């Protein structure tokens, strides 16, 4: 554990007691006309200033006496012996966020990608994180970057784009196995963005368009085949049943001329074949007005 891990964080209570002790010593000095009370009050205030510490609800701190670990303190008010005792930096045990990125990392199918991820982690054992890791915040960041690069190399591009959640779970498992001995657990890992080169994006877009066009042509061909088969079956039916053919032709003719103002030219052979001459004459007579 490095000496820069130790920090001096004075408490408001200690500062207030220092002021009170100095004020009381000054008052006694003025009363007895002797500087000893002021000196004693100042020394007592300095002792209380450096001995009384406060840790927030989410914090833990390690206390070392002559360099030997004696225990954790916090949350709340605690005391130490100045000069004899030292304290480590305050460990925040809330969930923290680390942004990690991997630039120009090759996937399994040799595609360079830039990946951004977010790691949610927390310290579950402050004692281990303080005593066994020099700088656990930097260790988490560097470990996450390394794990992210390794995971990218084991997956192909389409897996990374379509299966981000699975990639995040894999990263969480890898990091959790590494950080648990440090007293740190990884809550989750989220893949925020996967960026690929612009020229590759253009090539993938053209490939997708070609694939959609191929599927459209295939569907159109299947539709044409089904229509042709239906027509072939209808032709066989009409070939064996001329009356059905005539009825179909008459229905088509009716559909064509039922709209007002429409005109249909029908060959005479078709009229004779379907017997439409008498039908049209009858319809004309029925529709004629009497003189």
N, C-alpha and C positions, 0 to 999 in steps of 0.2 A: 504494500500500500504506500503510495507516494505521499510526501509531505504536503503537496499542493492539494491533496484531498481534504486537508483540514482547513477549517474556516472559522473566522471570528464573527459571530452574530450575536450582538448584545440584545438583551431583552428590555422591554420598556419598564418592567418592574425593577430591574437592576439599576437602570438610569434614575428612576424615581427615588429609590433608596439611597443612591449616591448623593442626590441633591438634598434629601432630608438629613442625612448624616453630616454633610458639610454645613448645612444651615444650623443644625443643632450645635455642632462644634463651634461655629462662629458666634452663636449666641452665648454659649458658656465662656468662650474666650473673652467676649466683651464684658461678661459679668464678673469674672474672676481676674481679669487683666493678666491672662496667662495664655500662651500660644499652644499649650499642650492639648487642651480639648479640641482645638481646631485641627491639629495634626492627627489626633486619634480619630476624630470624626471622618477626616479625609481618608485615612487608611481603612477604616471600617467600611466606608462607602465604596472604595475601590475593590475591597474583597467581595462585597455583595454584588458589585457590578459584574465581576468576572465569574462568580460562582453560581449565580442564579440564571438559569437558561429556560427557555420555553420552546417546545416543539408543537407544531400545529397538529390537528387531528389526524391528518394523513401522513405524518412524518415519523421517522425513526432515526436515531443517531447512536453511534457506537462510542463508548467511553473507554479510554485506555489510560491505565495508571502506570507511569514509568514505562510506557511503550507496550504494556501487556493488556490485552483485551479483558475487561471485567464485566461487560454486559451492554445491553441496549437500554436506551432511555427514550421516553416519549410514548404517546403524545401527552402534552401538558407540561406542568412545571417540574423541573428537576434541578439538582445542584451538583456541582463538581468542586474539587479542590484546586484552586488556581495553581499554576506552575507544575503541580504534581500530576494532575489529570489533563488529558487532551481529548478532544472530541473530533470525530470524523465529520465529513459533510453530511448534511441532512438528506435523508433518502426519502424521496416522494414515492408513496406506494399507490398512487392513483394510476389509472390506465393512461398510458402515454402513446403518442403517435410519432412514428419515424417515417420520413419520406425517403424511398430508395429508388434508384434508377439504374438501368443497364443500357449503355449506348453502343450501337453497332455490334451487337452480339449475334453470332450466327446460330440459327435454329438447326434442327436435325437435318433439314433439307437445304442447308447452306444458304439461308436467306438472312441478310442483315436486318435486325429490327432494333428499335428503341422502345424499352418497356419501362413504365413508371408504375410503382406499387406503393401501397401504404401498409405499414405494419403497426398493429395495435398490441402493446405489450405492457406488462406491469411487474413490479418487484413483489414477489410473495414471501421471500425470506431475506429480510434486510441484512441479517448477520452474514449470510453467504455472499451476498452481492458486495458488501463492504470489505470483507476480509479476503475473499478469493479472486476478486476481479479488480484490476487496476483502474479501469475506466469503463464501467459496464454500458454507459450510453454509447460510447464510440464502438464498443465491442458489438452491440446489437446492430448498429448501422452497418458496420463492415461485414458482419456475418450475413445479414440480410442481402446485401449486394452480391456476395459470393454465392449464396444459395440461389438467388434469382438467376444469375448467369448460368449456373449448373443446370437449373431446371429448364431454361430456354434451350440449352444444347441438347436436352433429351426429348424435346417435343418438336413436331413439325408446325409450320406456320398456320395451317388451317385449324390445328388443335388449339393453338394459343388464341386465335381469334374467336373460335366458337365455344371453347371450353375454359373460359377465364376462371370460373368458380372452382373447377377441379385443379387448375394450376395454383390458385390461392391456397386450397387445402393442402396441396403437396408442399408448398413453401412453409406453411404453418407447421406441418409435421417435422420437416427438416430442421427448422429453427428451434422448435420446442425441444427436440432431442439434444440440441447443442446447448441451449440456455438453461434448461432445468437444473443441471448441476451448479449453476451460478446463482440459484435462487430467483430466477426470472422465468416467467411463462409468457408465451405468445398467445394472445387472445384470438386474433384472426389476421389474415393477410388478404388485401383486396388489390386486384390488378386494375389500375386506373386507366391505363392507355397502352395500346400497342401500335406503334408507328412503323410503317414500312416505307422504303424509298419511293419517290414520286413516279419514276419510270416503271417500277414494278407495279404500282397501283394502276397505271394506265394499261399495262399488259394484262393484269388480272381483270380489269373492266372489259377489255376487248374479248377476253376468253369467256367471261360471263355472258356477254351479248351474243357471242357465237353459239354458246350452249343453249341460250333461250331461243335463238332462231332455229337451231336444229330441232328442239322439242316442238316448236310451233309447226315446222314442216312435217315432222313425224305425225303429229296429231291431225294435220290437214290431210295427209296421205291416208291415214286410217279412216277418216270421215269419207273421203272419196271412195275408198274400197267398200265401206258399208253401204253407201248410196248406190254404187254399181251393183252390188249383190241384191239390194232391194229392187232395183230396176229389172235385173235379170229374173228374179222371182215373179215380179208383176207381169213381165212379158210372157213367161210361161203360162201364167194364169189366163191372160187375155187371149193367148194363142189357142187354148183349148176351150174357150168360152167367148164366142163373138158377141153375144148379147151383153156380157159384162163390159166388153170393149166399147160397144155403142153407148151404154149407159154412162160410162166414164167420159166419153167424148161429149155427150149431151150435157153432162154436168159441168165440164170445162167450158162449153159454149155458153151455158147459162151464167156461170160466174163472170164470164167476160162481158156479157151484154146487159147484166142486171143494173149496172150503174147508168144513170140517166145521161144522155148525151154521148154515149160511147158507140162506136161502130166497129163491127168485126166483118172482115171479108172471108168467106168460107168457100173453098173450091166446090164446084158443082158435083164432082165425084164424091166428095165427102157428104154432100147433102143427099145424094141418091143412096149412098151406102147406109147412112144412118136413118133414112126415111124422114128427113127433116122438112121436105117440101110440104107435105100435108100438115105437119105440126105447125109450121110457121104460118100457112094459110089460115088454119083454124084460129090461131092466136090473133091474126090480123082481123078476121071477121068478128071475133068476139070483142075486139077493141074498137071496131068502127062505130061511129055514131050514126043513128038513123037520120034520113034526110027530112 
